[in-house]
Amino acid sequence: MSLSRLNTLMKLAPKSTAIRTIQMQPQRNLSAHAHPEAGPTGHFKTLAISSPKPFVFHVELHRPSKFNAINKQMWLEIKECIDGLATNPDCRAIVVSAAGKHFTAGIDLNDMMSLGQTMAEIDDYARKGVILERMIKLYQDSISSLEQCPKPVITAVHKACIGAGVDLITASDIRYCTDDAFFQVKEVDIGMAADVGTLQRLPKAVGSQSLARELCYTGRKFEAAEAHSSGLVSRVFPDKESLLTGALALAELIASKSPIAVQTTKQNLTYSLEHTNQEGLDHIRLLNKLNLQSEDFAQAVAAQLTKDEKPVFAKL
């Protein structure tokens, strides 16, 4: 970078920062103690939504009496909630945790029994297939909303994370857990193959086809220590309270960064998972030819050079 360019950045940044300090303080839609049914895009019955820190939203699975088993309503509400936060300018990072004794017991088997009764009333196999395909696609889209959300999603797991819970957390960006957490790809034990994300994402998350296949073929439990050593989770905490404190602190740190920088980083990391290194480089080059002209870049560089206070970035 040329000296003239840096001088220009330093002239621009203080002015922009002053403007944003006055105009761009976060205006959260929800209080830190929001009602469990209040959400960013409506009223939820299976999720509790709050905004405990600036630009950070906390989404809590909220069926504690059912060990947060994921029923059809929760599948729908997860997608609605995450899609709403994806375009909410007051949200820059999301923490997903769960109320009650366990993170989640997985898919709600009562829903599966109801589905079985519906299927029994239909004789035609093609029509049964259409019903199942639509249901599976709905569940897939719910889980994929975490991966497709431009804002980083941090999952904070305590105690049991079973079946669909593994689908959910492997679609997130960062995973933390308590030292009493355990994980289980349970689908094989109920006579089915996992079909909403685990088979695609778990091998990449742990970096081992051998381990991923062992877990998916056997349905065995793997506990926090193994999850940490394999890379499924990046940090382990002694209890749920410290877990949530750590997850929210991380989210707050991420939210303090340029939203353009963070969201572009996630976009390229996700893209690069399914493309060659060169395709990933081409992709980030196309993104950064615009992003390097942003006020965020000018302010951040000027702050680094002058050792001034952290810049305050405009909403995105």
C-alpha positions in Angstrom: 0.0 0.0 0.0 1.4 3.4 -1.0 2.1 6.2 1.5 -0.4 8.5 -0.3 -3.1 5.8 0.1 -2.4 5.5 3.8 -2.5 9.3 4.2 -5.9 9.4 2.5 -7.2 6.6 4.8 -6.1 8.4 7.9 -7.8 11.6 6.7 -11.1 9.8 6.0 -11.2 7.5 9.0 -11.5 10.0 11.9 -14.3 11.9 10.2 -16.2 8.7 9.4 -15.6 7.4 13.0 -17.0 10.6 14.5 -20.1 10.4 12.4 -20.7 6.7 13.2 -20.1 7.2 16.9 -23.1 9.5 17.0 -25.4 7.8 14.5 -24.6 4.1 14.5 -25.0 2.9 18.1 -26.9 -0.4 18.1 -30.6 -0.2 18.5 -31.6 -3.7 19.6 -35.0 -5.0 18.8 -35.2 -7.0 22.0 -34.1 -6.5 25.5 -31.7 -8.8 27.3 -34.7 -10.2 29.2 -37.1 -10.7 26.3 -40.1 -12.9 26.7 -39.4 -16.5 25.6 -41.9 -16.1 22.7 -40.6 -12.8 21.4 -38.4 -13.0 18.3 -36.8 -10.8 15.7 -39.4 -11.8 13.0 -42.4 -12.8 15.0 -43.5 -14.8 18.1 -41.9 -18.2 18.7 -43.1 -21.0 20.9 -40.0 -23.2 20.8 -37.3 -20.5 20.9 -36.3 -17.8 23.4 -34.6 -14.8 21.8 -32.6 -12.1 23.5 -29.9 -9.5 22.7 -27.6 -9.5 25.8 -24.8 -7.5 24.2 -24.5 -4.9 21.4 -25.1 -6.5 18.0 -25.2 -10.0 19.6 -28.4 -12.2 19.6 -28.9 -15.2 21.8 -31.2 -17.9 20.4 -32.2 -20.5 23.0 -33.9 -23.8 22.1 -36.8 -23.7 24.5 -38.7 -27.0 25.0 -37.0 -27.9 28.3 -39.7 -30.3 29.4 -39.1 -32.3 26.2 -35.3 -32.0 26.5 -35.6 -29.6 23.5 -36.6 -32.4 21.1 -37.0 -30.8 17.7 -40.6 -31.0 16.5 -42.0 -29.6 13.3 -42.7 -26.2 14.9 -39.1 -25.9 16.1 -37.8 -26.8 12.6 -39.8 -24.0 11.1 -39.0 -21.5 13.8 -35.2 -22.1 13.6 -35.3 -21.2 9.9 -37.6 -18.2 10.4 -35.5 -16.9 13.3 -32.1 -17.3 11.6 -33.3 -15.9 8.3 -34.6 -12.9 10.2 -31.3 -12.3 12.0 -29.5 -12.8 8.7 -30.9 -9.5 7.4 -31.2 -7.7 10.7 -28.6 -4.8 10.8 -28.6 -4.9 14.6 -27.3 -8.5 14.5 -23.6 -9.3 13.8 -23.2 -12.5 15.7 -25.5 -15.2 17.0 -25.2 -17.6 20.0 -27.4 -20.7 19.9 -27.8 -22.6 23.2 -30.6 -24.5 25.0 -32.7 -24.3 28.1 -33.1 -27.1 30.6 -31.1 -30.2 31.3 -29.9 -31.1 27.8 -29.0 -29.2 24.6 -31.3 -31.5 22.6 -32.6 -35.0 22.5 -32.8 -34.8 18.7 -35.8 -35.2 16.5 -39.2 -35.4 18.3 -40.2 -39.0 17.8 -43.9 -38.1 18.5 -43.8 -36.1 15.2 -42.4 -39.2 13.5 -45.3 -41.3 14.8 -47.8 -38.7 13.6 -46.1 -38.8 10.2 -46.4 -42.6 10.1 -50.1 -42.3 10.7 -50.5 -39.8 7.9 -48.5 -42.1 5.5 -50.6 -45.1 6.5 -53.7 -43.3 5.1 -52.1 -43.0 1.6 -51.8 -46.0 -0.7 -49.9 -44.6 -3.5 -46.1 -44.8 -3.1 -45.4 -41.9 -5.4 -47.6 -39.6 -3.2 -46.0 -40.9 -0.1 -42.6 -40.1 -1.6 -43.7 -36.5 -2.3 -44.8 -36.0 1.3 -41.5 -37.4 2.6 -39.4 -35.4 0.1 -41.1 -32.1 1.2 -40.6 -32.9 4.8 -36.9 -33.8 4.5 -36.3 -30.6 2.4 -38.0 -28.5 5.1 -35.8 -29.9 7.8 -32.7 -29.6 5.6 -33.4 -25.9 4.9 -33.9 -25.3 8.6 -30.4 -26.6 9.5 -28.8 -25.1 6.5 -30.0 -21.6 7.5 -27.2 -21.5 10.1 -24.6 -22.2 7.4 -26.1 -19.8 4.9 -26.6 -17.0 7.4 -24.0 -14.3 6.7 -23.5 -13.7 10.5 -21.3 -16.1 12.4 -23.2 -18.6 14.5 -21.7 -20.0 17.7 -23.3 -23.1 19.2 -23.0 -23.7 23.0 -23.7 -27.3 23.9 -24.3 -28.7 27.4 -25.1 -32.3 28.3 -26.8 -34.3 25.5 -26.5 -33.3 21.8 -28.2 -36.2 19.9 -29.3 -36.8 16.4 -30.6 -33.7 14.9 -28.6 -31.7 17.4 -25.4 -32.9 15.6 -27.0 -31.7 12.3 -27.6 -28.3 13.9 -24.2 -27.7 15.5 -22.2 -28.9 12.4 -23.9 -26.2 10.4 -22.6 -23.5 12.8 -19.3 -21.7 12.6 -17.9 -22.3 16.0 -18.8 -24.9 18.6 -18.2 -24.8 22.4 -19.4 -27.3 25.0 -19.3 -28.2 28.6 -17.1 -31.0 29.9 -20.2 -33.1 30.6 -21.5 -32.8 27.1 -21.8 -35.8 24.8 -22.7 -36.2 21.1 -24.4 -39.0 19.3 -25.3 -39.5 15.6 -28.4 -41.5 16.7 -30.2 -42.0 13.4 -28.8 -45.4 12.7 -30.4 -46.6 15.9 -33.9 -45.7 14.7 -33.4 -47.4 11.4 -32.5 -44.5 9.2 -29.6 -42.6 7.7 -29.1 -39.0 8.9 -30.5 -36.8 6.1 -30.3 -33.2 7.2 -26.6 -32.4 7.3 -24.5 -34.6 9.6 -23.2 -37.0 6.8 -22.1 -34.0 4.8 -20.7 -31.7 7.5 -19.4 -33.9 10.3 -16.5 -35.4 8.3 -15.4 -31.8 7.5 -15.8 -30.7 11.1 -13.7 -33.4 12.5 -11.3 -33.7 9.6 -11.4 -37.5 9.6 -13.5 -39.8 7.4 -12.6 -42.7 9.6 -13.9 -41.2 12.8 -17.0 -39.7 11.1 -18.0 -43.0 9.6 -17.4 -44.8 12.8 -19.7 -42.4 14.7 -22.4 -42.5 12.0 -22.3 -46.3 11.5 -22.4 -47.2 15.2 -24.4 -44.4 16.8 -22.0 -44.5 19.8 -21.6 -41.6 22.2 -18.5 -39.4 22.0 -17.9 -37.1 24.9 -16.5 -33.7 25.3 -12.8 -34.7 25.5 -13.0 -36.7 22.3 -15.0 -33.9 20.6 -12.4 -31.4 21.5 -9.4 -33.5 20.4 -11.1 -34.3 17.1 -11.9 -30.6 16.4 -15.7 -30.8 16.6 -15.6 -28.2 19.4 -12.8 -25.6 19.9 -13.3 -25.0 23.6 -14.6 -26.9 26.7 -16.0 -25.3 29.8 -16.6 -26.6 33.3 -20.3 -25.8 33.4 -23.1 -24.2 31.5 -22.8 -20.8 33.1 -19.1 -20.4 32.1 -20.0 -21.9 28.7 -22.6 -19.2 28.0 -20.3 -16.5 29.3 -17.5 -17.7 27.0 -19.8 -18.0 24.0 -21.3 -14.5 24.5 -17.8 -13.0 25.0 -16.7 -14.5 21.7 -19.8 -13.2 20.0 -19.2 -9.7 21.4 -15.6 -9.7 20.2 -16.7 -10.8 16.7 -19.5 -8.2 16.7 -17.0 -5.4 17.4 -15.2 -6.1 14.1 -16.1 -4.7 10.7 -19.3 -6.5 9.6 -18.2 -6.3 6.0 -14.9 -8.0 7.0 -16.5 -10.7 9.1 -19.4 -11.5 6.7 -17.1 -11.6 3.7 -14.7 -13.9 5.6 -17.6 -16.3 6.4 -18.8 -16.2 2.8 -15.4 -17.2 1.4 -14.7 -19.8 4.1 -18.1 -21.5 3.3 -17.5 -21.2 -0.4 -14.0 -22.6 -0.2 -15.2 -25.8 1.5 -16.8 -27.0 -1.7 -14.3 -25.5 -4.2 -10.6 -25.7 -5.1 -8.1 -23.4 -3.6 -7.9 -21.4 -6.8 -11.6 -21.0 -7.0 -11.6 -19.8 -3.5 -8.9 -17.2 -4.3 -10.9 -16.1 -7.4 -14.0 -15.7 -5.2 -12.3 -13.6 -2.5 -10.6 -11.4 -5.1 -14.0 -10.6 -6.7 -15.4 -9.7 -3.2 -12.5 -7.7 -2.1 -12.2 -5.5 -5.2 -15.3 -3.8 -3.8 -14.8 -4.3 0.0 -11.4 -2.7 0.0 -13.0 0.5 -1.0 -15.3 0.5 2.1 -15.3 2.9 5.0 -14.7 0.0 7.3 -11.3 -0.7 5.7 -10.3 2.9 5.9 -11.3 3.3 9.5 -9.7 0.0 10.6 -6.4 0.8 8.9 -6.3 4.3 10.4 -7.1 3.0 13.9 -4.3 0.4 13.6 -1.8 3.1 12.4 -2.7 5.7 14.9 -3.4 3.4 17.9 -6.6 5.3 18.4 -9.7 3.8 20.0 -11.5 1.0 18.3 -13.5 2.2 15.3 -17.3 2.1 15.4 -18.6 0.6 12.2 -21.8 1.4 10.4 -24.7 -1.1 10.4 -24.8 -3.4 7.5 
